[in-house]
Amino acid sequence: MTSEPQPPTLPAPRPAKPRLLQDGRDMFWSIAPLVLACIVLAGVAGTCSFNPGGNPTGPVPSYDAVAALNADAQTFGFPVRLPHLPEGWQPNSGSRGSITDGHSDSSGQRLRAVTSRVGYISPTGMYISLSQSNADEVPLVASLSPGLHPTGTEDVDGTTWVVYEGEGKPVWTTRLASKAGPAQLAITGAAGPDEFRTLAAATQSQPPLPPEH
């Protein structure tokens, strides 16, 4: 009686190399994909940085404040002014907004208010914005930086601006009268008092833009 032939014995697979015995080449190929992913993410983040509260980290966006404020003057029912700023100030943003129950009419009824805002980069590289509105003082300030309270006043060429301070960025606000009616103005941002004063003077010295061309 003959025995059946046995299948050839295959060599056993090599045991996995202990992690402690991995050489530098093994480590390189294991972390290379992670390093590449970090480089890609860093590049994307670098092109999408945004720093509204301080110095801009890249080119300042261009914004046509003249066209925007002229359009607001024709759209809104309150006087809108175009600041006459010194050289070096660059408008970089703007928007329209609204404030629920932002102002009272002659009968005391609370009505929706509208706002026109333009942001600027000052010559020192700091952001500062001007808001013009038919809102009352307190609702306008609260819409810009909640939690502030009046702490004093600043006289700018004979016009009194009320200073609000607190946990957020400070706000200077004043109410300007004209033949076309009143308007509440507010300035806020990361800039210093001298830049607040410059923007205040550049705005209050200008007549309202015509509501129609």
C-alpha positions as CSV (number, residue, x, y, z in Angstrom):
1,M,0.0,0.0,0.0
2,T,1.5,3.3,-1.1
3,S,1.0,6.5,0.8
4,E,-0.4,9.5,-1.1
5,P,2.2,12.2,-1.9
6,Q,2.1,15.2,0.5
7,P,1.8,18.7,-0.9
8,P,5.0,20.7,-0.9
9,T,5.5,22.8,2.2
10,L,5.2,26.5,1.5
11,P,7.5,28.9,3.3
12,A,5.8,30.7,6.1
13,P,5.2,34.5,5.5
14,R,7.8,36.8,7.0
15,P,6.6,38.1,10.4
16,A,5.7,41.8,10.4
17,K,8.6,43.9,11.3
18,P,8.3,45.2,14.9
19,R,7.6,49.0,14.9
20,L,10.8,49.5,17.0
21,L,12.8,47.9,14.2
22,Q,11.3,50.1,11.4
23,D,14.0,52.1,9.7
24,G,13.9,55.7,8.5
25,R,12.7,54.7,5.0
26,D,9.6,53.0,6.5
27,M,8.9,56.1,8.6
28,F,9.3,58.4,5.6
29,W,6.7,56.5,3.5
30,S,4.3,56.3,6.4
31,I,4.2,60.1,7.1
32,A,4.7,61.4,3.5
33,P,0.9,61.5,2.7
34,L,0.2,63.3,5.9
35,V,2.9,65.9,5.2
36,L,1.5,66.4,1.7
37,A,-2.0,66.9,3.0
38,C,-0.8,69.5,5.5
39,I,1.0,71.5,2.8
40,V,-2.2,71.5,0.6
41,L,-4.4,72.6,3.6
42,A,-1.9,75.4,4.5
43,G,-2.0,76.7,1.0
44,V,-5.8,76.8,0.9
45,A,-5.9,78.5,4.3
46,G,-3.4,81.1,3.2
47,T,-5.5,82.2,0.3
48,C,-8.7,82.4,2.4
49,S,-7.5,84.4,5.5
50,F,-9.8,87.1,6.8
51,N,-9.0,89.6,9.5
52,P,-11.7,92.3,9.8
53,G,-10.6,93.6,13.2
54,G,-7.0,94.5,12.6
55,N,-4.3,94.9,10.0
56,P,-5.1,93.4,6.6
57,T,-2.8,90.5,5.7
58,G,-3.2,90.8,2.0
59,P,-4.3,93.2,-0.7
60,V,-7.1,95.5,0.4
61,P,-10.3,94.7,-1.6
62,S,-11.6,97.6,-3.7
63,Y,-15.1,99.0,-3.0
64,D,-16.8,101.8,-4.9
65,A,-18.1,103.9,-2.0
66,V,-19.1,106.8,-4.2
67,A,-21.5,104.7,-6.3
68,A,-22.8,102.8,-3.3
69,L,-23.6,105.9,-1.2
70,N,-25.2,107.7,-4.2
71,A,-27.4,104.6,-4.7
72,D,-28.3,104.6,-1.0
73,A,-29.2,108.3,-1.1
74,Q,-31.7,107.6,-3.9
75,T,-33.1,104.5,-2.2
76,F,-33.4,105.4,1.5
77,G,-35.7,108.1,2.9
78,F,-33.0,109.8,5.0
79,P,-30.0,112.0,4.1
80,V,-26.8,110.1,3.2
81,R,-23.4,111.8,3.2
82,L,-20.2,110.9,1.3
83,P,-17.1,111.4,3.5
84,H,-14.4,113.6,2.1
85,L,-11.4,111.7,3.5
86,P,-7.7,112.5,3.3
87,E,-5.4,110.6,1.0
88,G,-4.5,107.1,2.2
89,W,-8.0,106.0,3.2
90,Q,-9.4,103.1,1.2
91,P,-13.0,101.9,1.1
92,N,-13.0,98.1,1.2
93,S,-16.5,97.0,1.9
94,G,-20.1,98.0,2.3
95,S,-23.6,96.8,2.9
96,R,-27.2,97.7,3.5
97,G,-29.1,96.5,6.6
98,S,-32.2,96.9,8.7
99,I,-33.1,97.1,12.4
100,T,-36.4,95.8,13.6
101,D,-38.2,98.5,15.7
102,G,-35.2,100.7,15.0
103,H,-37.0,104.1,15.2
104,S,-40.2,105.7,16.4
105,D,-42.5,107.8,14.3
106,S,-44.3,111.0,15.5
107,S,-47.0,109.0,17.2
108,G,-44.5,106.8,19.1
109,Q,-45.0,103.7,17.0
110,R,-41.9,101.6,16.5
111,L,-40.9,101.0,12.9
112,R,-38.2,99.2,11.0
113,A,-35.1,101.3,10.3
114,V,-32.6,100.9,7.5
115,T,-28.8,101.3,7.5
116,S,-26.1,102.1,5.0
117,R,-22.6,101.0,6.0
118,V,-19.1,101.5,4.4
119,G,-15.9,100.1,5.7
120,Y,-12.5,101.7,5.3
121,I,-8.9,100.8,5.8
122,S,-7.1,103.7,7.4
123,P,-3.6,104.8,6.5
124,T,-2.3,102.9,9.5
125,G,-3.9,99.7,8.2
126,M,-6.8,99.5,10.7
127,Y,-10.4,98.8,9.8
128,I,-13.1,101.4,10.6
129,S,-16.7,101.7,9.4
130,L,-19.3,104.4,9.0
131,S,-23.0,103.6,9.4
132,Q,-25.7,106.0,8.4
133,S,-29.3,105.3,9.3
134,N,-32.8,106.6,10.1
135,A,-32.6,104.6,13.4
136,D,-32.6,106.0,16.8
137,E,-29.3,106.2,18.7
138,V,-29.6,103.2,21.0
139,P,-30.9,100.7,18.5
140,L,-28.2,101.7,16.0
141,V,-25.4,101.3,18.5
142,A,-26.8,98.0,19.7
143,S,-26.9,96.7,16.1
144,L,-23.2,97.4,15.7
145,S,-21.8,96.2,19.1
146,P,-24.2,94.9,21.8
147,G,-23.4,95.4,25.4
148,L,-22.1,98.9,25.2
149,H,-23.1,101.9,27.3
150,P,-22.4,105.7,26.9
151,T,-19.2,106.8,28.7
152,G,-18.8,110.4,27.5
153,T,-18.6,112.6,24.5
154,E,-16.1,113.8,21.9
155,D,-16.3,117.3,20.3
156,V,-15.4,117.2,16.6
157,D,-15.3,120.7,15.1
158,G,-18.3,121.7,17.1
159,T,-20.3,118.5,16.7
160,T,-20.9,116.3,19.7
161,W,-20.4,112.6,19.3
162,V,-21.5,110.3,22.1
163,V,-19.0,107.6,22.9
164,Y,-20.2,104.1,23.7
165,E,-17.8,101.6,25.3
166,G,-18.0,98.1,26.9
167,E,-17.1,94.6,26.0
168,G,-17.1,95.1,22.2
169,K,-15.4,97.7,20.0
170,P,-16.2,101.3,20.8
171,V,-18.9,103.2,18.9
172,W,-19.1,107.0,18.3
173,T,-22.5,108.3,17.3
174,T,-24.2,111.6,16.5
175,R,-27.4,112.8,15.0
176,L,-27.0,115.3,12.1
177,A,-29.8,117.6,11.0
178,S,-30.4,119.0,7.5
179,K,-33.1,120.4,5.3
180,A,-33.7,116.8,4.1
181,G,-34.2,115.6,7.6
182,P,-32.1,114.0,10.4
183,A,-29.7,111.0,10.1
184,Q,-28.0,109.0,12.9
185,L,-24.3,108.3,12.2
186,A,-22.1,105.7,13.9
187,I,-18.4,104.9,13.7
188,T,-16.8,101.7,15.0
189,G,-13.9,99.5,14.3
190,A,-10.4,98.6,15.5
191,A,-8.9,102.0,14.7
192,G,-7.9,104.5,17.3
193,P,-9.5,107.8,18.4
194,D,-7.6,109.9,15.9
195,E,-9.0,107.9,13.1
196,F,-12.5,108.0,14.5
197,R,-12.1,111.8,14.7
198,T,-10.9,112.0,11.1
199,L,-13.8,109.9,9.7
200,A,-16.3,111.9,11.9
201,A,-15.0,115.3,10.6
202,A,-14.9,114.0,7.0
203,T,-18.5,113.0,7.1
204,Q,-20.2,115.7,9.1
205,S,-18.6,118.4,7.0
206,Q,-20.4,117.2,3.8
207,P,-23.9,118.0,2.7
208,P,-26.3,115.2,2.1
209,L,-26.1,113.6,-1.4
210,P,-29.0,114.5,-3.7
211,P,-31.8,111.9,-3.5
212,E,-32.1,112.0,-7.4
213,H,-29.7,112.8,-10.2
